[in-house]
């Protein structure tokens, strides 16, 4: 499954839900590449256990429906 689109765009010209796009606009948010990478690692660490947390309240089917929301982070090498 490919990237989804956001209801609130990261970039004025692209609404794709993408880690690469978020990283590309970091300078507009006054974040250096190093700071943006740190934030990305922090977010990755915070959401790493999403499946286990979701499984506490949701059925396996519902958990799998959520998976695309986390797929982009799962694809970042060395992040999760």
Buried (B, 14 or more C-beta within 10 A) or exposed (E): EEBEEBEEBBBEEEBBBBBEBBBBBBEEEEBEEEEBBEBBBEBBEEBBEBBEEBEEEBEEEEBEEEEEEBEBBEEBEEBB
